[in-house]
C-alpha cells in the first residue's frame, strides 16, 4: 500500500495540470512533507492531447469570460470561478514558464509555435516533474472507494484491511494499491477510447453518490442520408429501418445512443464523391423536427465520417442530442452566402446564355451543358458530389439549390472519433470555487469527466486546464 496526500487519476490535460498545480501549491505553501501522485493507465501521459487539432493542439484562445462563456455547454456558470482563477493568459504564461512558446492564429486561437502537440505534452510532463509529483504510467485503476467509520482505525496505513475514515483506497489491475486523503478524478470522458478515455471516472463517481448526466458524443461527424452504404447487421451492431449498420454504443448511464453510425461503415457513391471536399465561407443551418435551431457561418468539411469542420462541429451537439432523443434532423448549406438569391439567379441566367451561345457547345446534350454551368459556380471536386446529391435539378432551379442545399441527417459518428463527450458528473454537485464534491469531502473532479463541454476552438482544453488547476490548488490548500 502506497500512501500519498493527494492522488490524481488521469494523466491527460486536466490531470497533469492538477498535479502540477497541487505540487506547486504545496511547495509555495511550505508544506514540503506532503506528497502528490499521478496515476495514468496508458504507457505515457497526454495521449489525447497528441491528436488534438490534427496533431497541432489548439491550447486555448484569447477570449475573455464574457465571450468565452457563450461557447460552454450545457451551462457556463460552474466554470466561471475556475476560468477567472486560471484564464487563457495564465495558461499561456504557464506553458511559457515550462519551455513552450505559443502563437496566436486566425480566430484568436493559441497554438504551440512549433505546431507540434507533442511539445505541449512534454511541457506538461516537465511541469509535473518540476512540481515534485510522482507519476506512475501503465497503472490502470480498477476500483476507487472511500473508507467509512465502520472500517477505520487510527493508523496511517492499512494493516489488517482497515484504514482511517475519509481515506480513499485505490486498487490497480496490476495489484498495486494506493491510498490518499485527497483524490482528484480527471479520467476524461468516452471520446477516442484508444487514448485511454473509457469513462471509468463516471462509474466511480456514481458509486460515491454522484449523478451522471446523460453522455453523448459532441464535436463529431454528422452522417447525411445516403452518405454511407446500407448493409446487414453485423456483430454487436443493429440495422435501422434503412438497413444502415448502426451501433448500440451506450453511455456511462447505460443509454443506447440511437443514431450512432460507426465511422468504419463504407461510403456510398455520393459520400465518396463528396469526401475530401473543404469548402470555405459557407452558411450552415440546423433544423430539428422542422424548426430552425442554429445557424453558423464558416468552413465545412466532407470527410469519410460525414459533415465535419468548424461549422459542422458547432452544430453537432444539438444535432446529436436531437437524434438520440428520437427527433428528426436536417441541415441546409448555403454555398453562396454573400450573394442574394435574385442576384445569383441573374448570374446563372447570364452564364447559361453564354454557354449556349458558345460554338464549342453546339450539339451538346443538356446534361453536358449543365455540367459546364456547375463548373463555373463550384469547385470541380465539389460539383460532381453536389450533382449526385441534389436530384431533379436544372439551371432554372440551380440558384435555390445552391442557396439551400438540403440534407437529412441519418446519424452521427460516435465516441470512436468524437472530439469531446457531452454530459458527465453533474456540476450541481461540485463546488465551483474549489472543484470539490459537495457530497464527498476530499473528492475533486476536473476536465471532461464533468458535465462541461465546449465548442471547437480551444474551449475544451482551456476548460480542462482551468478546472484541473483549481482542483489541484484547492486540494493542496485543503491539506494546510
C-alpha positions as CSV (number, residue, x, y, z in Angstrom):
1,X,0.0,0.0,0.0
2,X,1.5,3.3,-1.1
3,X,0.1,6.5,0.6
4,X,0.1,9.9,-0.9
5,X,-1.6,13.0,0.4
6,X,-3.1,13.9,-3.0
7,X,-3.7,11.4,-5.8
8,X,-4.8,12.4,-9.3
9,X,-6.3,9.7,-11.5
10,X,-5.8,10.5,-15.2
11,X,-2.8,11.9,-17.0
12,X,-4.5,14.0,-19.6
13,X,-4.7,17.8,-19.8
14,X,-6.8,18.2,-16.7
15,X,-4.9,15.6,-14.7
16,X,-1.4,16.8,-15.4
17,X,-2.4,20.4,-14.8
18,X,-4.0,19.4,-11.5
19,X,-0.8,17.5,-10.5
20,X,1.4,20.4,-11.3
21,X,-0.8,22.9,-9.5
22,X,-1.0,20.7,-6.4
23,X,2.7,20.2,-6.3
24,X,3.5,23.9,-6.8
25,X,0.9,25.0,-4.2
26,X,2.3,22.6,-1.6
27,X,5.8,23.8,-2.2
28,X,5.0,27.5,-2.2
29,X,2.9,27.0,1.0
30,X,5.9,25.4,2.7
31,X,4.3,22.0,3.0
32,X,7.3,20.1,1.7
33,X,6.4,16.9,3.5
34,X,3.2,16.4,1.7
35,X,3.2,14.2,-1.4
36,X,1.3,14.2,-4.8
37,X,0.9,11.1,-7.0
38,X,-0.4,10.9,-10.6
39,X,-1.8,7.6,-11.9
40,X,-2.1,7.1,-15.7
41,X,-3.4,3.9,-17.3
42,X,-1.6,4.4,-20.6
43,X,2.2,3.8,-21.2
44,X,2.7,7.6,-21.5
45,X,0.5,10.5,-20.5
46,X,-1.3,13.0,-22.7
47,X,-2.3,10.6,-25.5
48,X,-5.4,12.5,-26.4
49,X,-3.5,15.8,-26.4
50,X,-1.3,14.3,-29.1
51,X,-4.1,14.1,-31.6
52,X,-5.8,17.4,-30.7
53,X,-6.1,19.9,-33.5
54,X,-4.9,17.3,-36.1
55,X,-1.7,17.0,-34.1
56,X,-1.1,20.7,-33.7
57,X,-3.1,21.2,-30.4
58,X,-5.2,24.4,-30.2
59,X,-4.4,25.1,-26.5
60,X,-6.8,27.8,-25.8
61,X,-7.9,31.2,-27.3
62,X,-7.6,34.8,-26.3
63,X,-11.3,35.4,-25.4
64,X,-12.3,36.9,-22.1
65,X,-15.0,35.3,-19.9
66,X,-18.0,37.2,-21.3
67,X,-17.3,35.9,-24.8
68,X,-15.7,32.6,-23.8
69,X,-18.7,31.6,-21.7
70,X,-21.1,31.6,-24.7
71,X,-19.2,28.6,-26.1
72,X,-19.6,26.3,-23.0
73,X,-22.4,23.8,-22.5
74,X,-24.8,23.0,-21.0
75,X,-24.3,26.0,-18.7
76,X,-21.2,28.1,-18.2
77,X,-21.6,29.3,-14.6
78,X,-20.0,26.2,-13.0
79,X,-16.8,27.0,-14.9
80,X,-16.6,30.8,-14.2
81,X,-14.6,30.7,-10.9
82,X,-12.1,28.2,-12.4
83,X,-11.7,30.2,-15.6
84,X,-11.2,33.5,-13.8
85,X,-8.7,31.8,-11.5
86,X,-6.7,30.4,-14.4
87,X,-7.7,32.0,-17.7
88,X,-6.1,31.8,-21.2
89,X,-3.5,34.4,-20.4
90,X,-2.5,32.4,-17.3
91,X,-2.4,29.2,-19.4
92,X,-0.1,30.8,-21.9
93,X,2.2,32.1,-19.2
94,X,2.2,28.6,-17.6
95,X,3.4,27.0,-20.7
96,X,5.9,29.7,-21.4
97,X,7.5,29.1,-17.9
98,X,7.8,25.4,-18.9
99,X,9.5,26.0,-22.2
100,X,6.7,26.1,-24.7
101,X,6.4,29.1,-27.0
102,X,3.0,29.9,-28.3
103,X,1.5,31.8,-31.2
104,X,-1.9,33.3,-31.9
105,X,-3.6,32.3,-35.2
106,X,-6.8,33.1,-37.1
107,X,-9.9,33.1,-34.8
108,X,-7.8,34.1,-31.8
109,X,-6.7,30.6,-31.3
110,X,-3.5,29.8,-29.5
111,X,-1.1,27.0,-30.7
112,X,2.4,25.9,-29.8
113,X,4.8,27.9,-32.1
114,X,6.3,24.6,-33.2
115,X,2.9,23.3,-34.5
116,X,3.5,20.1,-32.6
117,X,1.1,18.7,-30.0
118,X,3.9,16.6,-28.5
119,X,5.6,19.7,-27.3
120,X,2.5,20.6,-25.3
121,X,2.6,17.1,-23.6
122,X,6.3,17.5,-23.0
123,X,5.8,20.9,-21.3
124,X,3.1,19.4,-19.0
125,X,5.3,16.4,-18.1
126,X,8.1,18.9,-17.2
127,X,5.7,20.9,-15.1
128,X,4.6,17.8,-13.2
129,X,8.1,16.6,-12.6
130,X,9.4,20.1,-11.5
131,X,6.4,20.2,-9.1
132,X,7.8,17.1,-7.3
133,X,4.9,14.9,-8.4
134,X,5.4,11.1,-8.6
135,X,3.9,9.8,-11.8
136,X,3.0,6.1,-12.4
137,X,2.2,5.3,-16.1
138,X,0.8,1.9,-17.2
139,X,-1.2,2.0,-13.9
140,X,-4.8,1.2,-14.7
141,X,-7.1,1.9,-11.7
142,X,-9.8,-0.8,-11.3
143,X,-11.6,0.5,-8.3
144,X,-11.9,3.5,-6.0
145,X,-13.7,3.6,-2.7
146,X,-13.8,5.8,0.4
147,X,-13.3,4.4,3.9
148,X,-16.1,4.8,6.4
149,X,-16.3,4.8,10.2
150,X,-17.1,1.1,10.1
151,X,-13.8,0.0,8.6
152,X,-11.5,2.6,10.0
153,X,-8.7,2.6,12.6
154,X,-6.3,5.2,13.9
155,X,-3.3,4.2,11.7
156,X,-1.9,6.0,8.7
157,X,-1.5,2.8,6.7
158,X,-3.7,-0.2,6.3
159,X,-2.7,-3.2,8.5
160,X,-5.5,-5.7,8.6
161,X,-7.7,-4.3,5.8
162,X,-8.8,-1.2,7.7
163,X,-7.8,2.4,7.0
164,X,-8.6,5.8,8.6
165,X,-12.0,7.2,7.9
166,X,-12.2,9.5,5.0
167,X,-9.2,8.0,3.2
168,X,-9.6,6.9,-0.4
169,X,-8.5,3.4,-1.4
170,X,-7.4,2.9,-5.0
171,X,-6.8,-0.6,-6.5
172,X,-5.0,-1.1,-9.8
173,X,-5.3,-4.0,-12.2
174,X,-1.6,-4.9,-11.7
175,X,-2.2,-5.5,-8.0
176,X,-0.8,-2.2,-6.7
177,X,-2.8,-0.3,-4.2
178,X,-2.7,3.3,-3.1
179,X,-4.5,5.5,-0.5
180,X,-4.8,9.2,-0.1
181,X,-6.7,11.8,1.8
182,X,-7.5,14.0,-1.2
183,X,-8.5,12.5,-4.6
184,X,-8.9,14.2,-7.9
185,X,-10.7,12.3,-10.7
186,X,-9.6,13.6,-14.1
187,X,-10.2,10.5,-16.2
188,X,-11.7,12.2,-19.2
189,X,-14.9,11.1,-21.0
190,X,-15.7,8.4,-23.5
191,X,-14.3,10.0,-26.7
192,X,-11.3,8.5,-28.5
193,X,-11.2,5.4,-26.2
194,X,-8.0,4.3,-27.9
195,X,-6.3,7.1,-26.0
196,X,-7.5,5.7,-22.6
197,X,-10.7,7.6,-22.3
198,X,-13.2,4.8,-21.5
199,X,-15.5,6.5,-18.9
200,X,-14.0,4.9,-15.8
201,X,-14.5,8.0,-13.7
202,X,-18.2,8.0,-14.2
203,X,-18.7,4.7,-12.5
204,X,-16.5,5.7,-9.5
205,X,-18.3,9.0,-9.2
206,X,-21.7,7.2,-9.3
207,X,-20.6,4.7,-6.7
208,X,-19.8,7.5,-4.4
209,X,-23.3,9.0,-4.8
210,X,-22.8,11.4,-7.7
211,X,-25.3,12.0,-10.5
212,X,-24.1,11.3,-14.1
213,X,-25.8,13.4,-16.7
214,X,-26.6,11.6,-19.9
215,X,-23.4,11.3,-22.0
216,X,-23.3,11.6,-25.8
217,X,-20.6,12.4,-28.4
218,X,-20.1,16.1,-29.4
219,X,-17.9,17.8,-31.9
220,X,-18.4,14.8,-34.2
221,X,-19.2,14.0,-37.8
222,X,-22.8,14.1,-38.9
223,X,-23.8,11.5,-41.4
224,X,-26.3,12.7,-44.1
225,X,-28.9,10.4,-45.7
226,X,-27.3,8.1,-48.4
227,X,-23.8,9.1,-47.4
228,X,-22.9,5.6,-46.2
229,X,-23.7,2.2,-47.7
230,X,-26.6,0.4,-46.1
231,X,-25.8,-3.2,-45.1
232,X,-27.0,-6.0,-43.0
233,X,-26.4,-6.0,-39.2
234,X,-23.1,-7.4,-38.1
235,X,-21.8,-8.4,-34.6
236,X,-22.9,-6.0,-31.9
237,X,-24.4,-3.6,-34.4
238,X,-28.0,-3.5,-35.4
239,X,-29.7,-2.2,-38.5
240,X,-32.1,0.7,-38.6
241,X,-35.2,0.9,-40.9
242,X,-33.0,1.8,-43.9
243,X,-30.7,-1.2,-43.3
244,X,-27.8,1.1,-42.4
245,X,-25.5,-0.5,-39.9
246,X,-25.6,1.3,-36.6
247,X,-24.1,0.6,-33.2
248,X,-25.7,0.1,-29.8
249,X,-23.0,2.3,-28.3
250,X,-24.2,3.3,-24.8
251,X,-23.1,6.0,-22.4
252,X,-21.9,5.5,-18.9
253,X,-25.5,5.7,-17.8
254,X,-26.4,2.7,-19.8
255,X,-28.3,4.5,-22.6
256,X,-28.5,3.3,-26.1
257,X,-27.3,6.0,-28.4
258,X,-29.8,6.0,-31.2
259,X,-28.4,7.3,-34.5
260,X,-24.8,6.2,-33.9
261,X,-23.2,5.1,-37.2
262,X,-19.7,3.7,-36.9
263,X,-17.1,5.5,-38.9
264,X,-15.9,2.3,-40.4
265,X,-19.2,1.9,-42.4
266,X,-18.2,2.3,-46.1
267,X,-19.1,5.4,-48.1
268,X,-21.8,5.3,-50.7
269,X,-21.1,6.6,-54.2
270,X,-22.5,10.0,-53.1
271,X,-20.3,10.0,-50.0
272,X,-17.2,9.0,-52.0
273,X,-17.8,11.9,-54.4
274,X,-18.2,14.4,-51.6
275,X,-15.4,13.0,-49.3
276,X,-12.3,15.2,-49.2
277,X,-14.0,18.5,-50.1
278,X,-13.2,21.5,-47.9
279,X,-15.5,24.5,-48.6
280,X,-14.8,27.9,-47.1
281,X,-17.1,30.7,-46.0
282,X,-20.5,28.9,-46.3
283,X,-23.6,29.0,-44.2
284,X,-25.0,26.0,-42.4
285,X,-28.4,25.9,-40.8
286,X,-29.7,23.1,-38.5
287,X,-33.3,22.1,-38.3
288,X,-34.7,19.8,-35.6
289,X,-38.2,18.4,-36.2
290,X,-38.7,21.1,-38.8
291,X,-37.7,24.0,-36.6
292,X,-34.7,26.3,-37.2
293,X,-32.3,25.6,-34.3
294,X,-28.9,27.0,-35.2
295,X,-27.2,28.9,-38.0
296,X,-23.4,29.0,-38.4
297,X,-21.0,30.6,-41.0
298,X,-17.5,29.4,-41.8
299,X,-15.7,26.4,-43.2
300,X,-17.2,22.9,-43.7
301,X,-15.5,19.6,-44.5
302,X,-16.9,16.5,-46.1
303,X,-14.9,13.5,-44.7
304,X,-15.1,9.7,-44.5
305,X,-17.3,10.3,-41.5
306,X,-19.7,12.9,-42.9
307,X,-20.0,16.6,-42.2
308,X,-17.2,18.0,-40.1
309,X,-15.0,21.1,-40.0
310,X,-15.6,24.1,-37.7
311,X,-19.3,24.7,-38.5
312,X,-20.2,21.1,-38.8
313,X,-18.8,20.5,-35.3
314,X,-20.6,23.6,-33.9
315,X,-24.0,22.2,-34.8
316,X,-23.1,18.6,-33.8
317,X,-24.1,18.9,-30.1
318,X,-27.7,19.9,-30.8
319,X,-27.9,17.6,-33.7
320,X,-26.7,14.5,-31.8
321,X,-28.9,15.4,-28.8
322,X,-32.0,15.6,-31.0
323,X,-31.2,12.3,-32.8
324,X,-30.6,10.3,-29.6
325,X,-33.9,11.6,-28.3
326,X,-35.7,10.3,-31.4
327,X,-36.1,13.6,-33.2
328,X,-35.6,14.3,-36.9
329,X,-32.7,16.5,-38.1
330,X,-31.8,18.2,-41.4
331,X,-29.3,20.8,-42.5
332,X,-29.2,23.4,-45.2
333,X,-26.0,24.5,-46.7
334,X,-25.8,28.0,-48.3
335,X,-22.9,27.7,-50.8
336,X,-23.2,31.4,-51.9
337,X,-24.0,33.3,-48.6
338,X,-22.5,36.6,-49.9
339,X,-24.9,36.7,-52.9
340,X,-28.7,37.2,-52.7
341,X,-30.8,34.6,-54.5
342,X,-32.1,37.1,-57.1
343,X,-28.6,38.2,-58.0
344,X,-27.5,34.6,-58.2
345,X,-30.4,33.8,-60.5
346,X,-29.4,36.6,-62.8
347,X,-25.8,35.5,-62.9
348,X,-26.8,31.8,-63.6
349,X,-29.1,33.0,-66.4
350,X,-26.3,35.0,-67.9
351,X,-23.8,32.1,-67.7
352,X,-26.4,29.8,-69.2
353,X,-26.9,32.0,-72.2
354,X,-23.1,32.4,-72.6
355,X,-22.7,28.6,-72.6
356,X,-25.5,28.1,-75.1
357,X,-24.0,30.7,-77.5
358,X,-20.5,29.2,-77.4
359,X,-20.0,27.4,-80.6
360,X,-17.9,24.7,-78.9
361,X,-21.1,23.6,-77.0
362,X,-23.3,23.4,-80.1
363,X,-24.9,20.0,-80.3
364,X,-24.0,19.1,-76.7
365,X,-26.7,17.4,-74.5
366,X,-28.4,19.4,-71.8
367,X,-26.6,17.4,-69.1
368,X,-23.2,18.3,-70.6
369,X,-24.0,22.0,-70.7
370,X,-25.4,21.9,-67.2
371,X,-22.1,20.3,-66.0
372,X,-20.2,23.2,-67.6
373,X,-22.5,25.6,-65.7
374,X,-21.8,23.9,-62.4
375,X,-18.0,24.1,-63.1
376,X,-18.4,27.9,-63.4
377,X,-20.1,28.1,-60.0
378,X,-18.5,25.4,-57.8
379,X,-15.0,23.8,-57.4
380,X,-14.7,20.9,-59.8
381,X,-14.2,18.5,-56.9
382,X,-17.5,19.5,-55.3
383,X,-19.6,19.8,-58.4
384,X,-19.9,16.0,-59.0
385,X,-21.0,15.3,-55.4
386,X,-23.4,18.2,-55.4
387,X,-25.0,17.0,-58.7
388,X,-25.3,13.5,-57.3
389,X,-26.8,14.7,-54.0
390,X,-29.3,17.1,-55.5
391,X,-31.7,15.2,-57.7
392,X,-34.1,16.6,-60.4
393,X,-32.3,19.9,-60.7
394,X,-32.0,22.2,-63.8
395,X,-30.5,25.6,-64.5
396,X,-33.7,27.4,-63.6
397,X,-33.7,25.9,-60.0
398,X,-30.0,25.9,-59.5
399,X,-29.9,29.2,-57.5
400,X,-32.3,27.8,-55.0
401,X,-30.3,24.6,-54.6
402,X,-27.0,26.5,-54.2
403,X,-28.6,28.7,-51.5
404,X,-30.4,25.9,-49.8
405,X,-28.7,22.6,-50.3
406,X,-30.8,20.4,-48.1
407,X,-29.6,17.2,-46.4
408,X,-31.5,14.9,-44.0
409,X,-29.1,13.7,-41.3
410,X,-29.3,10.0,-40.7
411,X,-26.9,9.7,-37.7
412,X,-23.5,10.6,-36.3
413,X,-20.1,9.2,-35.7
414,X,-19.8,8.0,-32.1
415,X,-17.1,8.1,-29.4
416,X,-14.7,6.3,-31.6
417,X,-13.9,9.6,-33.3
418,X,-15.8,12.4,-31.5
419,X,-13.6,15.2,-30.1
420,X,-15.4,15.6,-26.8
421,X,-18.0,13.9,-24.5
422,X,-21.1,15.9,-23.6
423,X,-22.6,15.0,-20.2
424,X,-20.9,13.7,-17.2
425,X,-20.6,14.3,-13.4
426,X,-23.3,16.8,-12.5
427,X,-21.8,20.3,-11.8
428,X,-24.7,20.9,-9.4
429,X,-22.9,18.5,-7.0
430,X,-19.5,20.3,-7.4
431,X,-18.3,23.4,-5.5
432,X,-17.4,25.8,-8.3
433,X,-14.8,27.7,-6.3
434,X,-12.8,24.6,-5.5
435,X,-14.0,21.8,-7.8
436,X,-14.6,19.7,-4.6
437,X,-17.5,17.4,-4.4
438,X,-20.5,18.7,-2.3
439,X,-21.2,15.0,-1.4
440,X,-17.8,13.5,-0.6
441,X,-15.3,15.7,1.3
442,X,-11.8,15.4,-0.2
443,X,-13.0,14.3,-3.6
444,X,-12.4,16.6,-6.6
445,X,-13.2,16.5,-10.3
446,X,-11.6,18.1,-13.3
447,X,-11.9,18.1,-17.1
448,X,-14.0,16.1,-19.4
449,X,-15.4,13.9,-16.7
450,X,-17.6,16.8,-15.6
451,X,-20.8,17.8,-17.4
452,X,-19.0,20.6,-19.2
453,X,-18.1,20.7,-22.9
454,X,-17.2,23.5,-25.3
455,X,-17.2,24.4,-28.9
456,X,-14.2,23.8,-31.2
457,X,-11.5,26.4,-31.0
458,X,-9.6,25.8,-27.7
459,X,-12.6,25.9,-25.4
460,X,-12.3,22.3,-24.2
461,X,-8.6,22.3,-23.4
462,X,-9.0,25.7,-21.6
463,X,-11.8,24.1,-19.6
464,X,-9.6,21.2,-18.7
465,X,-6.7,23.4,-17.7
466,X,-8.9,25.7,-15.6
467,X,-10.7,23.0,-13.7
468,X,-7.5,21.0,-13.3
469,X,-5.5,23.9,-11.9
470,X,-8.3,24.9,-9.5
471,X,-8.8,21.3,-8.3
472,X,-5.1,20.7,-7.7
473,X,-4.7,24.1,-6.0
474,X,-7.7,23.6,-3.8
475,X,-6.7,20.0,-2.7
476,X,-3.3,21.3,-1.7
477,X,-4.7,24.2,0.2
478,X,-7.2,21.9,2.0
479,X,-4.2,20.0,3.4
480,X,-3.0,23.0,5.4
